[in-house]
Amino acid sequence: MSAVLSGRDDELRLLGDLLARAGDGGGATVLRGEAGIGKSAVLAEVAGRAETRRMRVLSTTGVESEAQIAFAGLDRLLRPVLDQADRLPSPQRDALLAAFGRAGTARPELFLIALATLSLLGEAATGTPVLLVVEDAQWLDRATADVLVFVARRLDDEPVVLLAALRDGFDGPFAGGGLPELALARLPRASAEQVVDAHSPGLPPEVRERVLTEAAGNPLALVELPAVLDAGAASGPTGVLPLSARLERAFAARMAGLPAATRMLVTVAALDDGDALPEILAAATLITGLPCTPGDLDPAVAAHLVHTDGGRVRFRHPLMRSAIHQGAGIGRRQRVHAALAEVVGHDDRRVWHRAAATAGPDDAVAVELEAAAARAQRRGGTAAGAAAMERAAELTRDPALRGERLLRAAEITFELGQSDGVARLLAEADRVGLSERQRWRTAWIRDSFDDGVLGRAQAAWSLAQIAGRAAGDDPGLALNLLYGAALRCWWTEPSVEVRQSVVDAAERVPVDENDPRLLMVLAFASPIEHGEIVLSRLRRRTLTDDGRAARMLGNAAHAVGAYDLAAGFFAASLPGLRAEGRLALLARALTLQARGCAQLVDLGVAIPAADEAYRLARDTSQPVVAATAQTAQALLAALRGEQDDAYRLAARAERAAMPGATNAVLAAVQFARGSAALAAGRHEEALTDLRRMFDPADPAFHRALRCHAVGDLAEAAVRGGQPDEVRGVVAEMTEVGRRTSAPALHTGLRYARALLADAQPLYEEALRPAAWPFPRARIQLGYGSWLRRQRRVAESRAHLRAARDTFDALGLTPWGDRARSELRASGETSRGRSPDARDRLTPQELQIAQLAADGLTNREIGQRLYLSHRTIGSHLHRIFPKLGVTSRAQLRTALPSSDASEAP
């Protein structure tokens, strides 16, 4: 083992254990540390051990100059196993090949490419585990990094291990992906001395001590500084430079003694975004006018700057490449890039070298970059597309065209969720000067960037004004602007006038009154005042094969409290989102499906939907959507009597919502807390929690979400002996009910009036309309309890039994226990509820069991849930004994039915 690895025994043991377990399930680890700390040496050692174990090793390296080429790093990683792509389902195979420019599939979604990568690695690991080695992850192109982080989170059941080296001080997917990390510290003094003595024996004592002092335990410095310091090259002020700068100077100095042809070849290699030796030789020959040969690289190999391997040239450390790049000078770099543009065979690489060789505006290169941006987007490389379009704008002479390209770059960057980049590009576009129509687009991007989630509620008014001007010329853009405005009205609490301005602008857009986009805007902006209009139009709609329309209709139905309608629309929208890999939108749809089905207490749908929504929101970097999914998880835990989980999840969601003062999330948090307290019989606490949703001065106030809490508020007050505390609220909500027929509101009002009056006619009136099972069972429980207190015991039992049976069927243990308690008080005993699959399985296990019971194969389930078929198999292996079944055929009878399951 190399002396550089002295002191790394603990790290190597941990990584060795990960390799040893790979056959039973892998995982991922990110090695972090400063430049030269030994990340590459550790990876090389682990890769060698993997090969000794007969594991297959696949590797890729991030190259700073290659970061604008979409999927370049992934292509290099998967190239040795790409011949197995034919084993993948056709949508995955086509998406992956399109990402590499090897198929003409329409623009694939990033996460479909990620699923294809996971599936391909699973195929490659059949028979022998696989180790993925990622060097310099901080310089991977963004698309590759996103895919690999997605894969890394799903390796627990795969015989695949991923190790990535990440330099300190860099952001990106690997830095914030939540993956396990292993930080490499500087070597202790004894280990540092071993490294110096092994690599530079016989150093004068004073030089040896200075090396140890200045290297400060950095292995690369311990190896590279002795030659420089011994020669006196680093005397004087060099010692005050950062260590990386001192190393770069040392590497640059090493170039000085090389022959001219060698220096040119090394410079070309440093500026090339590839590593093919023939390409480097051709470019150097073009620059010098003299034939360059592989032998001309020998002095650089002897100087330990580069090494050659199978026709490829690689630098021994990224700092060597950086030092030579910086030392080349602008003119020399431009000449090298111009030569590379002549010899490379890849269109995108060629145009980026041409752009790097260009000092000023060049419309021809700008056109090529624009085409490169389009190619990147077709392959799913959004980040690369944005970079190419921005560079095209920089090289454009005409101000109007430059403004358009900047705006398009901003629109592409918008898709990445990079707010700083969007703001910078829009500011540059503003300075160029934009047309009115372009300013409409700017407003949509700028003011709708966060989907209305964070602050600035009054921005809804400005968006509505712009939409009003755009409506005649571009109805689609107007509705996009209004969607952003309406979401601000939903997440926050603007004035009535602001809401009305959004509605007025929406009603002037020349589209059909049943257009899903229009209904969604009206529902989010004015769920009470226009709730009846939206409901009547929704009720005339039938389920559609148009997944996009179904999702919008589901949004509208959810906003106006028609959770039963919303459940059907969302179930129809999900298959298309899954098939297309649109996981960001899928996370949002699942979140609202989970919240709506939690209100309906359809736990078979709500529990797995909330769990999957949270995981996908995390995968797609949507923190507020993740927080909303957690409020659904908290509510479900509250309903099932899982008190600790309910309060823990509610607290997490609250922390995520507080910075943006998102009323909708905070209201949902309070509803979950109130539901938990109510289920546990802590009525005063429940009243305190729920009352906040009805106080306009409270951040948890929400005019729509309070509608489904009226019955809970009344029950908390009545059971807590404070009915007068809520009479005014119930009267106010009764007036609200005159403007909308929202089922959630009217069911709650009937229950509240019965509780407050404590009279038979109102209980019977509350039971008369068809109601969702949970609220109906609560009314039956309340009525049965009232009859028992009136000494009408025999009459009470029928209602109490019906309530108990409904609560048990729904999986609501605390509510079932309350009904049993009332039955005991009436003189009747009943057996306890037997746990079912919802109690025995985790949310993800429940979802997988449901899909397996529907007849889907492991591969089909994996494709739907963006997991590998091995992960599905592992889950089923655990599910069968938990449910006491031995075959997939028995699953259907072991699972409770659900009314809002996803369409096939």
N, C-alpha and C positions, 0 to 999 in steps of 0.2 A: 504494500500500500504506500502511496506517495507520502513524502514527509509533509506536504502541504495539508494532508488530512490529519496530522497530529492534533490531538485534542478534540476530534470529531467523533469519538467512539459512541457517545450517547445518541447523537443524531443518526449515525449510520445504523445503530441497533434498532432505533424506532422505524426507520425506513425499511430495514431488512425484515422486520416483523410484518410490515405491510405487504411486502413481496411474498412472504411465507404464507400469508392468509389469502392470497389472490385467488387460489383455486376455489375457495369457498365464498368469495365475494371481495371485491376490491375496494377502492376508495381513492381519494385525492388529497394531496398535501401541497401547499405553496411554501417554497423555501424563500425566505426573505432575508435581505441583508444589503449592506453597502457594496459598492463596486469593489471587486477584488477580494471579497470576504471568503470566497471558496465555494460559491454555489455551483459553478460549473464542475469543479473537481468532485464535489459530493455527487452530483448527478452522474458524472462519468463512472464513478466507483459503483454506484447503485445499478447503473445500466450493465456494467460488467458482471455484477453479481446476478442480475436477472438472466443474462445470457448463460451463465453457468447453470442456472436452474432450468435452462432450455425454454425460457420465456421469449416471446417475440417482442422485440424492441422497435417502436416507431418513434421518430423524433422530428422536431421542427424547431426553428430558431427565429425569433423576432428580429427583423432587420429594419432599422429606423427609416431608411430610404424606401422601404417596400410597404410602409404602413398605409399608403393610399391605394394599394392594389387589393381589391376585395377578395377574401378567401385565399390569398397567396400562402399564408402559413398553414391553413387547413389542407390545401392541395398538396403541399410538401409532406405533411404528416401522413395523409391517407394514400399517397401515390402507390406505395408498395402493396396495398390491399384493395385498390380500386377495382381490380379485376373481379372482385366478389360482389360488386354492386348489383349484378344481375339477380342476386338472391333476394334483393330487397323488394318490398311491395312497389308497384310501378310509380305511385305518386312520390314516394321517397326517393327512389332511384332517379326519376326525372328531375326532381328538385336538386339533388346533390350534383348530378352531371351538369345541370344548368348553372349552378354556382361556379363550376370550374370552366364554364364556356364550352362544354362538350355536348350540349343539347339545346334545342331551341324552345324549351318550355317557357310559357309566359312567366313573368316575374314571380319567383317562388318566395314564400315567406321565410324569414330567417329561422323560425323555430321548426318548420318542416325540414329544413336543411339540418338543423340540430338533431332532430329525431332520426333522420337518415344516417347521420354520423354515429349516433348511439347504436343504431341497428347494425351498421356495417362493422363497427368494432366488436359487437357481440358475435357476428359471423366470423370475424377474424380470430376471435378468442376460442372458437370451437376446437377443442382438442388440446390447446396450450394457452395459458394466460398471456396477456399482453401488457407491456409497460409502455406508457406514453411519456416521453420526455420532452418538455417544453423549455427551451432556453430563452432568456431575455423576453419574458412574457410581456414586459412593459412596452415592447416595440412591435408586438403582433398587430396586424391590421385589426380594426375593431370587430369586423364580422367574425373573423376566426376566434378572437378572444371571447365574444359573446357565445358562440357555439360551444367552445370548450368548457366554459363555466357551466353552461346548461348541462353538458354531458357529465361534468365532474360531480354535480349534485345527484346523479342517478346511477352511480357505480357500485352502490352497496351490495347489490346482488349479481354483479357482473364480474367475471374473472379478468378485470381490467383495472390497472393502477395508473393514475395520472400524477406526475410530479412536474411542477412548474417552478422555475426560478424567476423571482421578481426583485428588481432593484428597489431599495428604499427610496422614498420621495416621489414615486409615480402613482398617479391615480389610474383608474380603469376597472374593467370587470373583475380582474383577478384581485385587485386591491380591496374592492368592496363587495366581493361575492359571497362573503360568509363562509368560505372554505377553511378547513383546518390549516393552520400556519405553523411553520417551524422556523424560528428566527435563528440565524447563524450569528453568533457573537464573535468578537475579536478573540484571537488566541491568547491564552495566558502566557506569562513570561517564559515558563519552561518550554512550552510547546513552540513558542516563537523562536527560541534559541535553537531548538532542534531543526527547524526549517532553515534558518540561516546557515547553520553549520553543515547541513546536508547539501545545500545548493551552492554555498560560497565558502568552502573551507579555506582556512588560512587568511582570513581578513585581518588587517591590522586591528588591534583592540579598540582604538578610538573610532575607526570606521564601523566596526561591528556594533559598538555601543550606539553610534548615531543611527545606524539602520534600525536597530531595535527600538530606539526612541521615536524616530520619525514614522516608522511603519506602524507602531502602536498596536501590534497584533494583527494587522491586515496581511493575510497570507501572500497576496499578489505583490504587495509592496516589499515584503520580506524577501521575495525571490528576485524582484526586478531592481530595487534601489541599490543593492551593493555595487553593481558595475558602475552606476552613475556616480555614487558618492566616492567610491574608491578612486575614480578618475578626477574628482574635484569638480565635476560638472554641476553639482547641486549646492555648492557653497553659497554663502550670502543669503539674499532675500528669499530664495526658493523655499526655505523652511516655513515661511508664513503662509504659503499657498495651501489650499485644501489638498488633501491627499490625492484625490483623483486628478487634480491639475498637475501635481508633481509627477505622477505616473505618466500622464500624457506627454509631459515634457521629456521624460526619459525615453518613451517610445519614439517620439519625434526625433530626438537626438540620435537614436539608433539608425534612423533612415539616412543620416548625413553621410555615412561611410559606404553606402551601397553604390554600385555602378548605376549609371544614368538609366539604362534600360530596365534595371530592376526597380529603381524608384518609380519609373513610369508605370510599370505593371502593378506595383503595390498601390499606387495612387488610383489607378483604374479600378482595382479590386475594392478599394475603400469606397468608391463612389458608385459602384455597380450595385443594383438591387438584386442581382443574381450572383451566383458563384461558379458559373461554368467557365472552365479554363479556356476553351476555344474562343468564347466570347470576349474574354479579357485580353487574350493575345491579339485578336483581330482589331479591337479598339486601340490598343497600344500601338500596333503597327500602323494604323491609320494616322495617329497623331505624330509619331516620330518619322514616318516615311521609310522606316527600316524594318526588316522582318524581325519580329520578336518570337522567341522560342520558349518552350517550357524550361529549358536550362537556365534562362535568364532569371527565373524565380529562385534558383538554388541559393544565392546569397541571402535572400530574405528568409528562406527556411532555416539556413544556418544561424541567422540572427534571431531566431525564435519569434519572428513577427507573424509568419503565416505557416500553414502546413497544407499540403496537397493530398487529396484522397479521392481516387477514382475519377480523375478529371475535374475535380472541384477544388476551389481555393477557399480556405477558411482562415480567418484571423484567430490567433490564439486567445485573444480576449477582446471584447467589444471596445475597451478603452483604446486599444491599438488602432482600430478602425477610426474611432473618433479623433484621435490625435493626428492621424495622417489626413483625414478630411479637413480638419481645421487648419492644418499647416499648408494646405495646397494653394490657398489664395483664390480669389474670386475668378480671375481670368483663367487660371489653370483649370479650375473646376468646370467652368463653362465649356472649355475645349474638350475636356474628358466627356462631359454629358453629350456634347454634339457628336462625338465619335461613337459613343454607345448607342445613340439614337440611330446611327447608320447600320449598326451590326445586330441589334437585338431583333428577335423574330416575333415578339409578342406586341400586339397593337397598343395595349394600355401602357406597358413598360416603355415602348418607343415614344409615345406622346409625352409621358412624364419626363423623360430625358430631354426631349425637345424643349419642353417648358423650362426645365432647369438651365438649359443653355441659352435661354432668351433673356436679354437684359431689360428690354422695354416692351411696349405693346406690340402684339403680333396677332393679327386677326386670323391668320391661317391656323396657327397653333391653338387659338381660342376655340375655333370650330372643332378641331380634333379633340380637345378636352371636353367640349360639350357632348360630343359623340361618346367619349369614354365614360362620361357621367351617366349617359343613357344605358350604356352596356352594363355598368356596375349595378344600376338599379334593376335592370332586367334579371341580373343574377342574384338579386337580394342583398347586394352590398351597398346599403344606404349610406354608410359613413364615407366610403370611397366615392360614391356619387356626389355627395356634398362637397368633398375636397376638390374633385375635378371641376365642378361647376364654379366654385369660388375662384379657383386659379384661372378658369376661363374668363371670369369677369375681370380679374386683375389685368389680363392681357388684351382686353377689348378697348378699342379706341373710341368708338361712338358712345357718348354718355347715355343715351336712351337704352341702347342694347346692353351696356354695362349694368345699368340699373335693373333691367329685366333679369339678367343672369344672377345678379346679387339676390334678387327677390326669389328666384328659383332655388338658389343655394340655401336661402333661409327656409324655404318650404321643405326642402329635403332634410335640413338639419332639425327642423321641427319634428320630423318623424323619429329622430333619435332621442328626443326629450332633453336636448342640450340647451337650456335656457340662455346661458351666457353666450354661446355661439350664435344663437338666433338673434339676440339683442345686438350683438356686434355687427352682424350682416345687415340687419334692418337699419342700423344707424348709418352704415356706409351707403346703403341704398338711398336713404333720405338725403344724404349730402349730394348725391349725384343728381337728384331731382326725378320724381316719379309722376306719372299721369294720375288722374283722379281714380281711375279704375285700379291702378296698381296700389294706390293708397288704401283702397277698400281691402285689398288682399293683405296689405301690411297690418291693417287694423285687426283683421281676423286672426292672423298669426300672433301678433303681439298681445292682444287682449284676451285671446282664447287659449294661450299657450298652456295654462295650467287647468284647462277645462273648467274654469270658474271655481276651482276648489279653494284657492288661497286668496283671501282678502279682496279689497277694492270692489265691494258690492256695487258702488255707484258707477263702475265701468260698464255695467249692464246698460245704463242709459245711453252712453256714448256709442256703444255697439248698436243699439237699436236705431239711433239716428243715422248712422252710416248705412245700416241695412235698409232703412227707408229710402235712401238715395239710390242704393244699388238694386232695389227690387225690380224695377222696370227693365233694366238692362241685363241683369244676371240673377234670376230668382234663386238659383242654386247657391251662389255666393251669399246672397241675402239670408237664406235659411241657415247657412253655416255660421254667419255672424250672429244670428238670432239664437242659434243653439248655444253658442258660448255665453250669450247674455242670459238665456234662460237657466243655464246651469249655475250661473252666479246667483240667480234668484233662488235656486234650490239649496245650494250649499250654505249660503249666507242669508241675511234677512235685510234686504233693501226696503226702501219705502214703498207704499202702495203706488205712488206715482211712477216710480221706476218700473215696477212690475207692469203697470198699465201701458207704459211706453213700449215695452217689449211686445205685449199682446197687440197693441194698435199696429205696430210695424208688421207683425206676423200676419195679421188679417188683411194687410194690403199687398202681400206677396201673391202674384198671379199664379197660384197652383190650386189643384183640386182640394176641396175642403177635407177630404179624407186622406190626403197625402200623409204618410207616416211621419215625415219630417215636421210637418206643421202640427200634428197632434202632439208630438213629443215636445215641441217648443211651448205650446199652450199648457201642457200638463206640468212641465217643470216651472214655468214662469208664474202660472196662476192656477194651482191645483184645486183651490176652493172655488173662486169666482167662475172659473171655466170648467170646473170638474164635471158638471152635468153635461156640457156640450161634448167634452172629450169622451165621457162614458157612453153617451148615446151613439157616437160615431164608432167607438170601439166595439160596441155590441152588435153593430151591423157588419163588422168585419169577420171573415172566416179565417181559419188558419191557412197560412200561405206557404208555398214552397220557396218563396223569396226570403232567405234567411236574414238579409239585411233589413228588410221591411219588418219581419217578425221581431227582430231585436228592438227596433224603434217602437213598435207597438207595445212590446213588453215593458219598455221604459215608461211609456205614457200610462199604461194601466197600473203599474206599480206606483207612480207618482200620485195618482188620484185614488189610491186605496182599493183598487179592484184586483186583489191578489190572486183570485182564482183565474181571472182572464190573463193576468201577467204570467202565471205558471205555464199556461198552454202556449203562449207566444214564445216565451224563453225556451221551452222544450223544443219548439220547432226551429229555433235559431241556432242551437248549439252544434248540431252535426256539421253544418257548413263551416262554422268558425274552426272547428277541430280539423276538418279535412284540409282547409286552406292554411292551417298553421297560424291563424291570427290570434295568438295567445293573449295579447293585451286586451282585445275586445272580448275574448272568451272569459278572461278574469272578471271583467265588469259585468257581463251577462250572468255568470255564475253567482257573483256577489248578490245581485238583485234577485235572482232565482232563490238563493238561499234565504235571503231576508223575507221574501214573500212567502215561501213555503214554511218558514219558521212561524209566520203569522197564522198560516193555515194548519200548523202543527203536522205537516207531512214530513216526519223526521227521516223517512227513507230517502227522500230527495234532499231535504235541507242539510242534513249532517254531512254527506259526502260533498255536496255542492259548496258549502262553506269552507271545508277543508281544502278542496282543490282550488277554490277561488283565492284563498290566502297564499297558497304555494305559487300559483301562477302570477299573482300580483307581485310577489317578491321576485320571481324570475324576470318579470318585465319592468321592474323598477317603478312601481306605482304605489307609493307608500300610503296615500289616502285611500285608495281602493283596498289595500291590504287591511287598513284600519277598519274600514266598513265591513269587510269580511269577518274581522274579529268581533265586531258587534253582533253579527249573526251567530258566531260561535258562542259568544257570551250568553245570548238569549236562549240558545238551545240548551246550554249547560244549566241555565236557570230553570227552564221548564222541566228538566229531568232531575232537578234536585242536586246537581253537582255544584254546590255553593262555592267552593274554593276556586274551581276552574272559572266559574262565571265572573267572579270579582277580579281574578287575575287577568282574564282576557279583556274585561271592560277597562281596567286600568291601562293596559297596553294601548288599546284603541284611543283612550282619552289623551295619553301622552303624545300620540302621533297627530291628533287633531288640534291640540291646543295652539301650536304656533300659527296656524292659519285661521283660527277661530271658526272652524267649520261647524256651523250649527247642526247640520244634518247628522254628522257623526256624534257630536256631543249629546244630541237628543236621543240617538239610538243607544248610547252608553247608559244614559239615565233610565231608559226603558228596560234595559237588561238588568240593571241593578234593582230597579223597582220590582221586576218580575221575580228576581231571586229572593228578595225580602218577602214578597207576597207568598211565594211557594213555601217559604219556611215559616210563615205565620208571624213575621215581624212587621205588623201592619203600620205602626207609626213610622218606622224606617222607610217602608215602601211609599207611604204618603209623602214624606220629605223628598225622596228621589223623584217620584213621578210629577210632583207639583212644579218642579223646575221646567218641565216641558211646556207648561202653560203660562209661564211668566214672561211677557215680552222683554223684560229687562235682563233676563238671564241668558247667558250664551248658549244654553241648551234648549232655548225656545225654538220651536219649528212649527209653522202653521199647518203643515200637512201631516207630519209624523205624530203630532199630538192627537190627531183624529183617531188613531187606533189604540190610544191609551186611556180613553174616557172611562170605559168599564173598569179597568184596573185601578184608576184613580178613585172611582167611587167605592170600589170594594175595599181598598186600603183605608179610606176614610170611615166607612160604615163599620168594618170589623175592628177598627181602632177606636171606635167611640167618638169620632169627630165628623159626623155627617154634614154639619153646617159649614164645615171648612170648604166643601166642594160644590155646594148648591149653586153658587154664582157661576162657577166654571161650567157646570152641566147646563145651566140656562144659556150661557154664551155659546156653547157648542151646539145646543139645540137650534139656535139661530143660524149657525154655520150650516147645519144640516138642511136648512131650507134652500140652500143654494147648490147642494150636491147630494146625489143619492149614493155616495160612496158606501159600499157594503160594510167596510170596517168601521166607519163612523156610526152608521145607524144601528148596527148590531150592538156596539158599545153603549150607545144612548139608551136603547131599550133595556139593557141590563142595568145601567146606572139608575134609570128612573124606577125600576122595580126594587132595587136595593134601597134607594132613598125613601120610597113610599112605604116599603115593607108591607105590601098589600097584594092579595091574591090576584086581582084583575090584571095588575101590571106584570106579574110573573107570567100569567097565562098569555098576555099580549106579547111578551117578549119571546115566548116559545112558539107562537103561531106562525110567523114567517119561516121559510126555509133558512137555515143558518149553517155556517161552517161547523164541523163537529166540536171543536174545542170550546168556542163560546157557547154553543148550545148545551154542552155538558156542564159548563159552569152555571148557566141559568138553571138547569135541572138540579144541580147541587144546591144552589141558593134557595130554590123553591122547595126542594125536599126538606132542607134544614128549617125553612119557615113553617112548613106543615108540621114538622115534628114539634117545634116549639109551641105550635097552636094545639098540641095534643091530638093531632090527626095522624097518628103514627102509621096506621095501615096505608093511608094514602101516600105518606112520605116515601115509603120504601120503594115503590115503583120508580120514582124519579131518582132516588139515590142509587138504586141498582143500575139504572140506565147511565147515570153519570159515571159510576165506577167502571162499568164495562167499556165506556168510550175512552176514559182516561187510560185504562189498561191497554186497550187496542192501540192508542196513540203512543204508548210508551212513556207516560207521564207519571212516574212513581209517586212524587209528593202529592199530586192531586188525587190519584187513586187512593192513597193512604187517608187523605182527608175524607173522601166519600165513605171509606170503610169505617172511619171513626164515627161519622154520622149514623151509619147503619148500626153500629154497635150500640149507640145511644138509643136507637129505636128498638133494640132488642134482637137484632139479627146479626149473626156473625158471617164472615165470608173469608175464603182463602186468600192468601196474598197473591200478588201478581207474579207469574213466573217470568224470569228474564228471557228475552229473545235476542235475536241477532244484533239488534241495535245496541244492546247492553254488552254483548260479548265481544264485538268486533270494534277495531279502530275505524274511524271514518273512511280511510282509504280501503281497508279490508271490506267494509260494507259495500262500497262502490264496486269493487272488483267482484265480490260475490254476486251482486245484482246482475252485473254484465255477464258473468259466467252462467248464471241461472237463465238468462235470456238466450243462451246458446252461442255466445261469441267464443272464439278460440283465444288462446293466450296471446297470439300475435295480433288479433283484431282488438282485443282489450288494450294491449300495449300501444297500438296505433291511436286509439281513441284518447288514452290518458297521457300520451307522450312519455311512456315508460318502456323499458325493454320487455320482451316476452319472458326472459328469465326472472325479472322482478315480479311479473305477474305469477309465474309458477311458484316462486318462493312464498308469495302471499297466500296463494291457494293451499300450499302445503301447511301453512299455519291455520288457515281458516277451517279446513275440514274437521280437525279434532275439536276446535272450539265449538263448532255447531253439532258435533256428533254425527257427521255424515261421512260417507266413504266414496261418494261419486258426485260428479257435477249434476247428474240427473236428480239427486236428492236435494240440491240447493233450493230449488223453487219452493218446495214445501217448507223449508226451514226458514224462509225469509218472509217478513210481513210485506203486504202489497203496498204500492205507492200510487197516488193518483196523478202525479205530474212528472212521470219519468220521461227521460229524454227520448226524442224521436229517434228511430233507428237510422 
